[in-house]
Amino acid sequence: MALRIGLIGCGGITHGHVEGWKTVAERARIVAVADVSEEAARARAAQIGHEVRIYRDYHDLLASPDIDAVDIALPHHLHRESIVAAAEAGKHLMTEKPL
């Protein structure tokens, strides 16, 4: 069974993240995205190419029992809060920036 990934943040940098996740689709698959911009979230969902849940608040994504891990791609000043929230929610996480 593939890991179910939630993408937190849907800005320009996540274009590359999505393409990376696609290369390991048999092992990990994006099933949800979260962004305060509905337009950005819908654009990233379209790039993913299959149906995903869209959240405006990443806390709602973290509350989903159907998410195994998250890829956090938010602006730098939001990393600490989102990393701590993901850990407290019991999610595996990936982020490219430190706390």
N, CA and C atoms as an extended XYZ file, in Angstrom:
297
Properties=species:S:1:pos:R:3:atomname:S:1:resname:S:1:resid:I:1 pbc="F F F"
N         0.838       -1.184        0.000 N   MET     1
C         0.000        0.000        0.000 CA  MET     1
C         0.885        1.251        0.000 C   MET     1
N         0.524        2.208       -0.808 N   ALA     2
C         1.303        3.441       -0.928 CA  ALA     2
C         1.015        4.374        0.243 C   ALA     2
N         2.047        5.106        0.677 N   LEU     3
C         1.854        6.156        1.676 CA  LEU     3
C         0.916        7.206        1.100 C   LEU     3
N         0.045        7.716        1.940 N   ARG     4
C        -0.893        8.763        1.514 CA  ARG     4
C        -0.326       10.101        1.973 C   ARG     4
N         0.022       10.934        1.005 N   ILE     5
C         0.731       12.183        1.250 CA  ILE     5
C        -0.215       13.372        1.189 C   ILE     5
N        -0.036       14.297        2.136 N   GLY     6
C        -0.712       15.583        2.088 CA  GLY     6
C         0.318       16.651        1.781 C   GLY     6
N         0.040       17.482        0.812 N   LEU     7
C         0.940       18.567        0.422 CA  LEU     7
C         0.462       19.841        1.111 C   LEU     7
N         1.300       20.410        1.961 N   ILE     8
C         0.956       21.626        2.691 CA  ILE     8
C         1.700       22.789        2.056 C   ILE     8
N         0.955       23.642        1.389 N   GLY     9
C         1.511       24.735        0.603 CA  GLY     9
C         1.487       24.332       -0.857 C   GLY     9
N         0.991       25.222       -1.703 N   CYS    10
C         0.855       24.878       -3.124 CA  CYS    10
C         1.473       25.932       -4.027 C   CYS    10
N         2.457       26.663       -3.503 N   GLY    11
C         3.126       27.692       -4.291 CA  GLY    11
C         4.022       27.096       -5.361 C   GLY    11
N         4.736       27.980       -6.045 N   GLY    12
C         5.549       27.588       -7.190 CA  GLY    12
C         6.553       26.486       -6.925 C   GLY    12
N         7.165       26.472       -5.747 N   ILE    13
C         8.178       25.463       -5.441 CA  ILE    13
C         7.587       24.053       -5.461 C   ILE    13
N         6.283       23.943       -5.201 N   THR    14
C         5.683       22.608       -5.118 CA  THR    14
C         5.490       21.956       -6.480 C   THR    14
N         5.663       22.709       -7.561 N   HIS    15
C         5.599       22.082       -8.883 CA  HIS    15
C         6.612       20.939       -8.951 C   HIS    15
N         7.840       21.207       -8.525 N   GLY    16
C         8.876       20.179       -8.517 CA  GLY    16
C         8.596       19.063       -7.530 C   GLY    16
N         8.008       19.409       -6.385 N   HIS    17
C         7.667       18.386       -5.397 CA  HIS    17
C         6.673       17.397       -6.003 C   HIS    17
N         5.632       17.930       -6.653 N   VAL    18
C         4.613       17.062       -7.248 CA  VAL    18
C         5.235       16.141       -8.293 C   VAL    18
N         6.082       16.698       -9.135 N   GLU    19
C         6.719       15.861      -10.155 CA  GLU    19
C         7.567       14.765       -9.508 C   GLU    19
N         8.226       15.087       -8.412 N   GLY    20
C         8.997       14.079       -7.683 CA  GLY    20
C         8.122       12.982       -7.114 C   GLY    20
N         7.016       13.368       -6.485 N   TRP    21
C         6.101       12.369       -5.923 CA  TRP    21
C         5.541       11.463       -7.016 C   TRP    21
N         5.318       12.011       -8.189 N   LYS    22
C         4.786       11.197       -9.295 CA  LYS    22
C         5.734       10.061       -9.661 C   LYS    22
N         7.027       10.260       -9.484 N   THR    23
C         7.994        9.221       -9.855 CA  THR    23
C         7.976        8.033       -8.908 C   THR    23
N         7.370        8.190       -7.753 N   VAL    24
C         7.291        7.088       -6.786 CA  VAL    24
C         5.835        6.754       -6.455 C   VAL    24
N         4.956        6.934       -7.428 N   ALA    25
C         3.512        6.780       -7.201 CA  ALA    25
C         3.123        5.402       -6.680 C   ALA    25
N         3.919        4.391       -6.961 N   GLU    26
C         3.587        3.063       -6.454 CA  GLU    26
C         3.892        2.933       -4.961 C   GLU    26
N         4.704        3.859       -4.441 N   ARG    27
C         5.067        3.824       -3.021 CA  ARG    27
C         4.464        4.961       -2.208 C   ARG    27
N         4.182        6.094       -2.860 N   ALA    28
C         3.636        7.267       -2.167 CA  ALA    28
C         2.809        8.077       -3.158 C   ALA    28
N         1.653        8.515       -2.706 N   ARG    29
C         0.724        9.193       -3.605 CA  ARG    29
C         0.105       10.390       -2.891 C   ARG    29
N         0.136       11.552       -3.518 N   ILE    30
C        -0.509       12.725       -2.941 CA  ILE    30
C        -2.020       12.526       -3.006 C   ILE    30
N        -2.664       12.641       -1.840 N   VAL    31
C        -4.119       12.458       -1.768 CA  VAL    31
C        -4.843       13.716       -1.309 C   VAL    31
N        -4.074       14.730       -0.865 N   ALA    32
C        -4.689       15.971       -0.391 CA  ALA    32
C        -3.682       17.106       -0.507 C   ALA    32
N        -4.221       18.311       -0.686 N   VAL    33
C        -3.396       19.518       -0.712 CA  VAL    33
C        -4.051       20.558        0.187 C   VAL    33
N        -3.223       21.461        0.722 N   ALA    34
C        -3.743       22.553        1.560 CA  ALA    34
C        -3.026       23.848        1.194 C   ALA    34
N        -3.807       24.898        1.023 N   ASP    35
C        -3.251       26.222        0.778 CA  ASP    35
C        -4.326       27.255        1.077 C   ASP    35
N        -3.918       28.407        1.574 N   VAL    36
C        -4.880       29.481        1.841 CA  VAL    36
C        -5.443       30.039        0.537 C   VAL    36
N        -4.729       29.833       -0.557 N   SER    37
C        -5.188       30.262       -1.875 CA  SER    37
C        -5.884       29.100       -2.576 C   SER    37
N        -7.177       29.228       -2.763 N   GLU    38
C        -7.906       28.166       -3.455 CA  GLU    38
C        -7.389       28.007       -4.882 C   GLU    38
N        -7.030       29.114       -5.508 N   GLU    39
C        -6.508       29.074       -6.873 CA  GLU    39
C        -5.214       28.249       -6.940 C   GLU    39
N        -4.302       28.480       -6.001 N   ALA    40
C        -3.046       27.726       -5.967 CA  ALA    40
C        -3.312       26.247       -5.700 C   ALA    40
N        -4.221       25.968       -4.772 N   ALA    41
C        -4.537       24.574       -4.450 CA  ALA    41
C        -5.142       23.855       -5.648 C   ALA    41
N        -6.036       24.509       -6.353 N   ARG    42
C        -6.663       23.887       -7.531 CA  ARG    42
C        -5.642       23.682       -8.660 C   ARG    42
N        -4.740       24.624       -8.825 N   ALA    43
C        -3.701       24.473       -9.852 CA  ALA    43
C        -2.810       23.279       -9.540 C   ALA    43
N        -2.410       23.135       -8.281 N   ARG    44
C        -1.545       22.013       -7.907 CA  ARG    44
C        -2.317       20.703       -8.025 C   ARG    44
N        -3.589       20.695       -7.644 N   ALA    45
C        -4.408       19.484       -7.773 CA  ALA    45
C        -4.503       19.063       -9.241 C   ALA    45
N        -4.648       20.026      -10.136 N   ALA    46
C        -4.705       19.713      -11.569 CA  ALA    46
C        -3.390       19.096      -12.038 C   ALA    46
N        -2.278       19.612      -11.549 N   GLN    47
C        -0.971       19.065      -11.915 CA  GLN    47
C        -0.831       17.630      -11.422 C   GLN    47
N        -1.354       17.349      -10.240 N   ILE    48
C        -1.243       16.001       -9.668 CA  ILE    48
C        -1.894       14.985      -10.597 C   ILE    48
N        -3.018       15.362      -11.179 N   GLY    49
C        -3.604       14.529      -12.222 CA  GLY    49
C        -4.608       13.483      -11.784 C   GLY    49
N        -4.887       13.396      -10.521 N   HIS    50
C        -5.961       12.532      -10.050 CA  HIS    50
C        -6.688       13.294       -8.933 C   HIS    50
N        -7.840       12.816       -8.567 N   GLU    51
C        -8.640       13.526       -7.571 CA  GLU    51
C        -7.912       13.580       -6.224 C   GLU    51
N        -7.873       14.764       -5.640 N   VAL    52
C        -7.299       14.971       -4.310 CA  VAL    52
C        -8.255       15.848       -3.512 C   VAL    52
N        -8.218       15.706       -2.211 N   ARG    53
C        -8.997       16.599       -1.345 CA  ARG    53
C        -8.259       17.923       -1.243 C   ARG    53
N        -9.011       19.006       -1.213 N   ILE    54
C        -8.430       20.343       -1.115 CA  ILE    54
C        -8.865       20.967        0.205 C   ILE    54
N        -7.892       21.467        0.949 N   TYR    55
C        -8.141       22.128        2.233 CA  TYR    55
C        -7.639       23.559        2.174 C   TYR    55
N        -8.355       24.470        2.812 N   ARG    56
C        -7.887       25.858        2.931 CA  ARG    56
C        -7.007       26.026        4.171 C   ARG    56
N        -7.165       25.130        5.149 N   ASP    57
C        -6.420       25.199        6.405 CA  ASP    57
C        -5.677       23.879        6.594 C   ASP    57
N        -4.365       23.949        6.698 N   TYR    58
C        -3.589       22.714        6.803 CA  TYR    58
C        -3.881       21.944        8.087 C   TYR    58
N        -4.395       22.603        9.106 N   HIS    59
C        -4.763       21.893       10.337 CA  HIS    59
C        -5.868       20.867       10.058 C   HIS    59
N        -6.780       21.205        9.153 N   ASP    60
C        -7.833       20.260        8.774 CA  ASP    60
C        -7.238       19.059        8.043 C   ASP    60
N        -6.256       19.307        7.192 N   LEU    61
C        -5.571       18.205        6.511 CA  LEU    61
C        -4.889       17.312        7.541 C   LEU    61
N        -4.202       17.919        8.509 N   LEU    62
C        -3.504       17.135        9.537 CA  LEU    62
C        -4.456       16.306       10.382 C   LEU    62
N        -5.686       16.757       10.525 N   ALA    63
C        -6.672       16.026       11.331 CA  ALA    63
C        -7.210       14.794       10.615 C   ALA    63
N        -6.952       14.677        9.335 N   SER    64
C        -7.472       13.546        8.565 CA  SER    64
C        -6.712       12.266        8.889 C   SER    64
N        -7.431       11.221        9.264 N   PRO    65
C        -6.762        9.933        9.528 CA  PRO    65
C        -6.286        9.263        8.243 C   PRO    65
N        -6.700        9.779        7.094 N   ASP    66
C        -6.325        9.197        5.809 CA  ASP    66
C        -5.018        9.756        5.252 C   ASP    66
N        -4.309       10.551        6.048 N   ILE    67
C        -3.018       11.111        5.637 CA  ILE    67
C        -1.933       10.466        6.487 C   ILE    67
N        -0.968        9.827        5.831 N   ASP    68
C         0.138        9.185        6.549 CA  ASP    68
C         1.306       10.131        6.783 C   ASP    68
N         1.557       10.999        5.804 N   ALA    69
C         2.728       11.870        5.847 CA  ALA    69
C         2.418       13.172        5.123 C   ALA    69
N         3.192       14.207        5.443 N   VAL    70
C         2.998       15.493        4.777 CA  VAL    70
C         4.310       16.015        4.219 C   VAL    70
N         4.184       16.732        3.136 N   ASP    71
C         5.285       17.448        2.498 CA  ASP    71
C         4.995       18.919        2.767 C   ASP    71
N         5.791       19.538        3.617 N   ILE    72
C         5.563       20.924        4.023 CA  ILE    72
C         6.390       21.859        3.147 C   ILE    72
N         5.690       22.700        2.396 N   ALA    73
C         6.354       23.615        1.468 CA  ALA    73
C         5.759       25.016        1.622 C   ALA    73
N         5.814       25.508        2.841 N   LEU    74
C         5.282       26.831        3.162 CA  LEU    74
C         6.392       27.873        3.180 C   LEU    74
N         6.023       29.155        3.224 N   PRO    75
C         7.049       30.185        3.395 CA  PRO    75
C         7.839       29.943        4.686 C   PRO    75
N         9.079       30.369        4.693 N   HIS    76
C        10.003       30.090        5.796 CA  HIS    76
C         9.437       30.422        7.172 C   HIS    76
N         8.785       31.543        7.302 N   HIS    77
C         8.312       31.964        8.629 CA  HIS    77
C         7.179       31.091        9.168 C   HIS    77
N         6.632       30.215        8.356 N   LEU    78
C         5.550       29.319        8.799 CA  LEU    78
C         6.033       27.899        9.081 C   LEU    78
N         7.302       27.632        8.873 N   HIS    79
C         7.806       26.260        9.016 CA  HIS    79
C         7.700       25.714       10.434 C   HIS    79
N         8.131       26.485       11.410 N   ARG    80
C         8.130       25.951       12.770 CA  ARG    80
C         6.737       25.499       13.187 C   ARG    80
N         5.758       26.373       13.039 N   GLU    81
C         4.396       26.046       13.470 CA  GLU    81
C         3.855       24.814       12.744 C   GLU    81
N         4.063       24.749       11.434 N   SER    82
C         3.501       23.632       10.667 CA  SER    82
C         4.240       22.317       10.950 C   SER    82
N         5.539       22.381       11.160 N   ILE    83
C         6.306       21.171       11.481 CA  ILE    83
C         5.871       20.618       12.837 C   ILE    83
N         5.759       21.482       13.820 N   VAL    84
C         5.322       21.053       15.153 CA  VAL    84
C         3.902       20.485       15.086 C   VAL    84
N         3.019       21.164       14.358 N   ALA    85
C         1.634       20.681       14.247 CA  ALA    85
C         1.577       19.314       13.590 C   ALA    85
N         2.384       19.095       12.543 N   ALA    86
C         2.405       17.788       11.876 CA  ALA    86
C         2.924       16.706       12.811 C   ALA    86
N         3.978       17.008       13.545 N   ALA    87
C         4.524       16.033       14.493 CA  ALA    87
C         3.508       15.718       15.591 C   ALA    87
N         2.864       16.746       16.112 N   GLU    88
C         1.859       16.529       17.152 CA  GLU    88
C         0.658       15.736       16.638 C   GLU    88
N         0.384       15.843       15.329 N   ALA    89
C        -0.715       15.077       14.729 CA  ALA    89
C        -0.296       13.640       14.424 C   ALA    89
N         0.973       13.318       14.670 N   GLY    90
C         1.461       11.957       14.442 CA  GLY    90
C         1.766       11.655       12.992 C   GLY    90
N         1.991       12.688       12.198 N   LYS    91
C         2.280       12.480       10.778 CA  LYS    91
C         3.784       12.419       10.545 C   LYS    91
N         4.200       11.563        9.625 N   HIS    92
C         5.560       11.631        9.123 CA  HIS    92
C         5.625       12.923        8.331 C   HIS    92
N         6.815       13.528        8.256 N   LEU    93
C         6.868       14.783        7.517 CA  LEU    93
C         8.176       14.954        6.777 C   LEU    93
N         8.071       15.734        5.712 N   MET    94
C         9.228       16.120        4.937 CA  MET    94
C         9.187       17.631        4.790 C   MET    94
N        10.310       18.261        5.023 N   THR    95
C        10.438       19.684        4.794 CA  THR    95
C        11.875       19.952        4.387 C   THR    95
N        12.066       20.946        3.573 N   GLU    96
C        13.414       21.248        3.082 CA  GLU    96
C        14.096       22.321        3.901 C   GLU    96
N        13.414       22.888        4.861 N   LYS    97
C        13.970       23.972        5.665 CA  LYS    97
C        13.955       23.577        7.138 C   LYS    97
N        14.873       24.116        7.892 N   PRO    98
C        14.895       23.814        9.336 CA  PRO    98
C        13.789       24.555       10.075 C   PRO    98
N        13.595       24.177       11.349 N   LEU    99
C        12.630       24.889       12.177 CA  LEU    99
C        12.976       26.353       12.210 C   LEU    99
